[in-house]
């Protein structure tokens, strides 16, 4: 019903813009310009293409300029006495809103202040409350986080993020049975609510982590296997399942889920990297190198795949190839001392001691730059 009202309101605004554009008068050009500005800047954020939000208020700043220009064009066609009153009202609005903005700017001091003041000002939304609870949890204020999560659940009992967050803080406080029961209920209900909420698989992942912490690996694997049926595209589920299988049954057992996911999602960097690691653990150096090279191409800023390739070549005594791979890693992260240390170690094994010492000296230089930066700030 709310979406229908929004659609009607949108059609009303469109009708006003069209009527203003066709109405003759000295402000017509300004109205047409303002309406064009509004629509051209609003269309990219109107969910014609899928976005990560319905409409965020900061995306409306630019379209609002066009809306105000349209209003100015309307004012130009008013009688003189009304035009003067409109200008006076606009000036008062600018002064008042500027003062309000200056006062509310302190809300942005930090995340916690923003969310607390937003809630105090009546902005009671589950998203704001959950974000605040997450901050409390990160700071170790579990009791505050629990209280906030419970307040959210009184408004929306099925909200999975709040249920999952509450279970985590309960577990941190030693209320393990209640946490596990809550996660179990949320996991069981996930299939019914997954169309209404995103990432409902988080409950199953959290439950499996709790079960693993309690040394009940078989129950954790069973939870993950069921979750994979409902969420075949959730990488986090598959990644944790593979990790548990590798730790308890070896890399061969972990290959299946990762290979299946990687074949269906060839572009997925983390899956490709994990697959390369597993091939390396199995001793399949050629497939490991090929897969890791693919991973390094999927993320041109990452160095982990290149580091693993360098280790593979070192184990095969292919020192020149190891040096080449590590030089690429240094080029991608020229400000990271670890990359220079790894390259220096390879150069030493190649007998290029002088070059190795020069490379290691880069670490001292980087530390000096970092210390100077800290001192300046």
C-alpha positions as CSV (number, residue, x, y, z in Angstrom):
1,X,0.0,0.0,0.0
2,X,2.8,2.4,0.9
3,X,4.5,1.8,-2.5
4,X,1.2,2.6,-4.2
5,X,1.0,6.0,-2.4
6,X,4.5,6.7,-3.4
7,X,3.7,6.0,-7.0
8,X,0.7,8.3,-6.9
9,X,2.8,11.0,-5.3
10,X,5.4,10.6,-8.0
11,X,2.8,10.9,-10.8
12,X,1.6,14.0,-9.0
13,X,5.0,15.6,-9.0
14,X,5.5,14.7,-12.7
15,X,2.2,16.3,-13.5
16,X,3.2,19.5,-11.7
17,X,6.5,19.6,-13.6
18,X,4.8,19.1,-17.0
19,X,2.1,21.7,-16.2
20,X,4.8,24.2,-15.1
21,X,6.8,23.6,-18.2
22,X,3.9,24.3,-20.5
23,X,2.5,27.3,-18.6
24,X,3.5,30.5,-20.4
25,X,5.1,33.3,-18.5
26,X,8.5,34.9,-17.8
27,X,9.5,32.1,-15.5
28,X,8.8,29.3,-18.0
29,X,12.4,29.0,-19.2
30,X,13.6,28.7,-15.6
31,X,10.9,26.1,-14.9
32,X,11.9,24.0,-17.9
33,X,15.5,24.2,-16.9
34,X,14.7,23.2,-13.3
35,X,12.5,20.3,-14.3
36,X,15.1,19.0,-16.7
37,X,17.8,19.3,-14.1
38,X,15.7,17.4,-11.6
39,X,14.8,14.5,-13.9
40,X,18.3,14.2,-15.4
41,X,19.9,14.0,-12.0
42,X,17.2,11.9,-10.4
43,X,16.9,9.1,-13.1
44,X,20.3,7.5,-12.3
45,X,19.3,7.0,-8.7
46,X,15.6,6.1,-9.3
47,X,16.2,2.3,-9.2
48,X,15.7,2.1,-13.0
49,X,18.9,0.0,-12.5
50,X,19.2,-1.9,-9.2
51,X,20.9,0.0,-6.4
52,X,22.1,-0.9,-2.9
53,X,19.3,1.2,-1.4
54,X,15.8,2.4,-2.4
55,X,16.8,6.1,-2.4
56,X,19.4,7.5,0.0
57,X,18.9,11.1,1.1
58,X,22.4,12.2,0.1
59,X,21.6,11.2,-3.5
60,X,18.8,13.7,-3.6
61,X,21.0,16.8,-3.0
62,X,21.6,17.4,-6.7
63,X,18.0,16.7,-7.9
64,X,16.8,19.1,-5.2
65,X,18.7,22.0,-6.9
66,X,16.5,21.5,-10.0
67,X,13.4,21.3,-7.8
68,X,14.3,24.7,-6.2
69,X,15.0,26.2,-9.6
70,X,11.5,25.1,-10.7
71,X,10.0,26.7,-7.6
72,X,11.9,29.9,-8.4
73,X,10.4,29.8,-11.9
74,X,7.0,29.5,-10.4
75,X,7.6,32.5,-8.1
76,X,8.6,34.7,-11.1
77,X,5.1,34.5,-12.4
78,X,3.4,35.5,-9.2
79,X,2.0,39.0,-8.7
80,X,4.6,41.5,-7.3
81,X,3.2,41.5,-3.7
82,X,3.2,37.7,-3.5
83,X,6.6,37.6,-5.1
84,X,8.1,39.8,-2.4
85,X,6.5,37.7,0.3
86,X,7.9,34.5,-1.3
87,X,11.4,36.0,-1.4
88,X,11.1,37.0,2.3
89,X,9.9,33.5,3.2
90,X,12.8,32.0,1.3
91,X,15.3,34.2,3.1
92,X,13.9,33.2,6.5
93,X,14.0,29.5,5.4
94,X,17.6,29.8,4.4
95,X,18.6,31.4,7.8
96,X,16.5,28.9,9.8
97,X,17.7,25.8,7.9
98,X,21.3,27.0,8.0
99,X,21.1,27.3,11.8
100,X,19.5,23.9,12.1
101,X,22.2,22.4,9.8
102,X,25.0,24.0,11.9
103,X,23.4,22.6,15.1
104,X,22.9,19.1,13.7
105,X,26.3,18.9,12.2
106,X,27.6,17.9,15.6
107,X,25.6,14.7,15.1
108,X,28.3,13.5,12.7
109,X,31.0,13.5,15.4
110,X,31.2,9.7,15.2
111,X,28.9,6.8,14.3
112,X,27.6,6.2,17.8
113,X,26.7,9.9,18.3
114,X,24.9,10.0,15.0
115,X,22.8,6.9,15.6
116,X,22.0,7.8,19.2
117,X,20.9,11.3,18.3
118,X,18.9,10.0,15.3
119,X,17.0,7.7,17.6
120,X,16.5,10.4,20.2
121,X,15.1,12.7,17.5
122,X,12.5,10.2,16.5
123,X,14.3,8.4,13.7
124,X,13.3,5.0,15.1
125,X,14.2,2.6,12.2
126,X,15.4,-0.9,12.7
127,X,18.4,-0.2,10.5
128,X,19.6,2.7,12.7
129,X,19.0,0.7,15.9
130,X,20.8,-2.4,14.6
131,X,23.8,-0.2,13.5
132,X,23.9,1.3,17.0
133,X,23.7,-2.2,18.6
134,X,26.6,-3.4,16.4
135,X,28.7,-0.4,17.6
136,X,28.0,-1.3,21.2
137,X,28.9,-4.9,20.5
138,X,32.3,-3.9,18.9
139,X,33.1,-1.8,22.0
140,X,32.4,-4.7,24.3
141,X,29.2,-3.1,25.7
142,X,27.2,-6.3,25.3
143,X,24.4,-5.4,27.8
144,X,23.6,-2.2,25.8
145,X,23.8,-4.1,22.5
146,X,21.5,-6.8,23.9
147,X,19.0,-4.2,25.1
148,X,19.0,-2.4,21.7
149,X,18.6,-5.6,19.8
150,X,15.6,-6.7,21.9
151,X,14.0,-3.3,21.3
152,X,14.3,-3.9,17.6
153,X,12.8,-7.3,17.9
154,X,9.7,-5.9,19.7
155,X,9.0,-3.9,16.6
156,X,10.0,-6.5,14.0
157,X,10.3,-10.0,15.6
158,X,11.5,-11.6,12.4
159,X,14.2,-9.2,11.5
160,X,17.2,-11.6,10.9
161,X,20.0,-9.1,11.4
162,X,18.7,-8.2,14.9
163,X,18.1,-11.9,15.8
164,X,21.6,-12.8,14.6
165,X,23.2,-9.9,16.4
166,X,21.3,-10.7,19.6
167,X,22.4,-14.3,19.5
168,X,26.1,-13.2,19.1
169,X,26.0,-10.8,22.1
170,X,24.2,-13.5,24.1
171,X,26.9,-15.9,23.3
172,X,29.6,-13.4,24.3
173,X,27.9,-13.0,27.7
174,X,27.9,-16.7,28.3
175,X,24.2,-17.2,27.5
176,X,25.1,-20.0,25.1
177,X,21.9,-22.0,25.3
178,X,19.7,-19.1,24.6
179,X,21.9,-17.9,21.8
180,X,21.9,-21.3,20.1
181,X,18.2,-21.7,20.5
182,X,17.6,-18.3,18.9
183,X,19.9,-19.1,16.0
184,X,18.2,-22.4,15.5
185,X,14.8,-20.8,15.3
186,X,16.1,-18.1,13.0
187,X,17.7,-20.7,10.7
188,X,14.5,-22.8,10.6
189,X,12.4,-19.7,9.7
190,X,14.9,-18.4,7.1
191,X,13.3,-20.2,4.2
192,X,10.0,-18.4,4.9
193,X,11.4,-14.9,5.3
194,X,14.3,-15.0,2.8
195,X,12.2,-13.2,0.2
196,X,11.5,-10.4,2.6
197,X,15.0,-9.9,4.0
198,X,18.6,-10.0,2.5
199,X,21.3,-12.4,3.8
200,X,19.1,-14.6,5.9
201,X,21.8,-17.2,5.6
202,X,23.7,-15.4,8.3
203,X,21.8,-17.2,11.0
204,X,22.8,-20.6,9.7
205,X,26.5,-19.4,9.4
206,X,26.4,-18.1,13.0
207,X,24.8,-21.3,14.3
208,X,27.4,-23.4,12.5
209,X,30.2,-21.3,14.1
210,X,28.7,-21.8,17.6
211,X,28.4,-25.5,17.0
212,X,32.0,-25.7,15.8
213,X,33.1,-23.7,18.9
214,X,31.4,-26.3,21.0
215,X,33.4,-29.0,19.2
216,X,30.3,-30.4,17.5
217,X,31.8,-30.4,14.0
218,X,29.3,-32.9,12.6
219,X,26.3,-30.7,13.7
220,X,28.1,-27.7,12.1
221,X,28.6,-29.5,8.9
222,X,25.0,-30.6,8.8
223,X,23.8,-27.1,9.4
224,X,26.0,-25.8,6.6
225,X,24.9,-28.6,4.2
226,X,21.2,-27.7,4.8
227,X,22.0,-24.0,4.3
228,X,23.7,-24.7,1.0
229,X,20.4,-26.2,-0.3
230,X,18.6,-22.9,0.4
231,X,21.5,-20.6,-0.4
232,X,23.6,-22.2,-3.1
233,X,25.1,-18.9,-4.0
234,X,26.2,-17.8,-0.5
235,X,30.0,-17.9,-0.6
236,X,30.4,-17.4,3.1
237,X,28.4,-20.7,3.7
238,X,30.5,-22.6,1.2
239,X,33.8,-21.1,2.4
240,X,33.2,-22.1,6.1
241,X,32.0,-25.6,5.1
242,X,35.1,-26.1,3.0
243,X,37.3,-24.8,5.9
244,X,35.8,-27.3,8.3
245,X,36.1,-30.2,5.9
246,X,39.8,-29.3,5.2
247,X,40.6,-29.1,8.9
248,X,38.8,-32.4,9.8
249,X,39.0,-34.5,6.7
250,X,41.8,-33.0,4.6
251,X,42.0,-30.8,1.4
252,X,40.5,-33.5,-0.8
253,X,37.2,-33.4,1.1
254,X,37.1,-29.6,0.9
255,X,37.7,-29.4,-2.9
256,X,34.1,-30.4,-4.0
257,X,32.2,-27.4,-2.7
258,X,34.8,-24.9,-3.8
259,X,35.2,-26.4,-7.3
260,X,31.5,-26.5,-7.8
261,X,31.1,-22.8,-6.7
262,X,34.1,-21.6,-8.7
263,X,32.8,-23.2,-11.9
264,X,29.5,-21.4,-11.5
265,X,31.1,-18.2,-10.4
266,X,34.3,-18.0,-12.5
267,X,34.7,-14.3,-11.6
268,X,34.8,-14.8,-7.8
269,X,38.2,-13.9,-6.6
270,X,38.0,-15.5,-3.1
271,X,36.7,-18.8,-4.5
272,X,39.5,-19.0,-7.1
273,X,42.1,-18.1,-4.4
274,X,40.7,-20.8,-2.1
275,X,40.7,-23.4,-4.9
276,X,44.4,-22.6,-5.7
277,X,45.3,-23.0,-2.0
278,X,43.6,-26.4,-1.9
279,X,45.4,-27.6,-5.0
280,X,48.7,-26.5,-3.5
281,X,48.0,-28.4,-0.3
282,X,47.2,-31.5,-2.3
283,X,50.6,-31.1,-4.1
284,X,49.1,-30.4,-7.5
285,X,51.5,-27.6,-8.3
286,X,50.5,-27.1,-11.9
287,X,46.8,-26.7,-11.3
288,X,47.6,-24.6,-8.2
289,X,49.7,-22.2,-10.2
290,X,47.2,-21.9,-13.1
291,X,44.4,-21.2,-10.6
292,X,46.4,-18.7,-8.6
293,X,47.4,-16.8,-11.7
294,X,43.7,-16.6,-12.6
295,X,43.0,-15.2,-9.1
296,X,45.8,-12.6,-9.5
297,X,44.1,-11.4,-12.7
298,X,40.7,-11.3,-11.1
299,X,41.9,-8.8,-8.5
300,X,44.7,-6.6,-9.9
301,X,45.4,-5.1,-6.5
302,X,45.7,-8.3,-4.5
303,X,49.1,-9.8,-3.7
304,X,48.0,-13.0,-1.8
305,X,47.8,-15.1,-5.0
306,X,51.2,-13.8,-6.1
307,X,52.8,-14.6,-2.7
308,X,51.4,-18.2,-3.0
309,X,52.8,-18.5,-6.5
310,X,56.2,-17.4,-5.2
311,X,56.1,-20.0,-2.4
312,X,55.1,-22.7,-4.9
313,X,58.2,-21.8,-7.1
314,X,60.4,-21.7,-4.0
315,X,59.3,-25.2,-3.1
316,X,60.1,-26.4,-6.6
317,X,63.5,-24.5,-6.5
318,X,62.4,-22.3,-9.4
319,X,64.0,-19.3,-7.9
320,X,63.9,-17.1,-10.9
321,X,60.2,-17.6,-11.3
322,X,59.6,-17.1,-7.6
323,X,61.5,-13.8,-7.9
324,X,59.4,-12.7,-10.8
325,X,56.2,-13.4,-9.0
326,X,57.3,-11.6,-5.9
327,X,58.4,-8.6,-7.9
328,X,54.9,-8.3,-9.2
329,X,53.6,-8.5,-5.6
330,X,56.0,-5.6,-4.7
331,X,54.7,-3.6,-7.6
332,X,51.2,-4.0,-6.4
333,X,52.0,-3.1,-2.8
334,X,55.0,-0.9,-2.9
335,X,54.3,0.5,0.6
336,X,54.1,-2.8,2.4
337,X,57.4,-3.9,4.2
338,X,56.4,-7.6,4.1
339,X,56.6,-7.8,0.3
340,X,60.2,-6.4,0.3
341,X,61.2,-8.9,3.0
342,X,59.8,-11.8,1.0
343,X,61.6,-10.6,-2.1
344,X,64.9,-10.1,-0.2
345,X,64.7,-13.7,1.1
346,X,64.3,-15.0,-2.4
347,X,67.2,-12.9,-3.7
348,X,69.4,-14.3,-0.9
349,X,68.6,-17.8,-1.9
350,X,69.5,-16.9,-5.4
351,X,72.9,-15.7,-4.2
352,X,72.2,-12.0,-5.1
353,X,73.2,-10.8,-1.6
354,X,73.9,-7.1,-2.5
355,X,70.5,-6.8,-4.3
356,X,68.8,-8.5,-1.3
357,X,70.3,-6.0,1.1
358,X,69.2,-3.1,-1.0
359,X,65.7,-4.6,-1.1
360,X,65.7,-5.1,2.7
361,X,66.8,-1.5,3.1
362,X,63.5,-0.5,1.6
363,X,61.8,-1.8,4.8
364,X,63.8,0.6,7.0
365,X,62.9,3.5,4.6
366,X,59.2,2.7,4.8
367,X,59.3,2.5,8.6
368,X,61.0,5.9,8.6
369,X,58.3,7.4,6.4
370,X,55.6,5.9,8.6
371,X,57.2,7.3,11.8
372,X,57.7,10.7,10.3
373,X,54.0,10.7,9.3
374,X,52.9,9.8,12.8
375,X,55.1,12.5,14.3
376,X,53.7,15.1,11.9
377,X,50.2,14.2,13.0
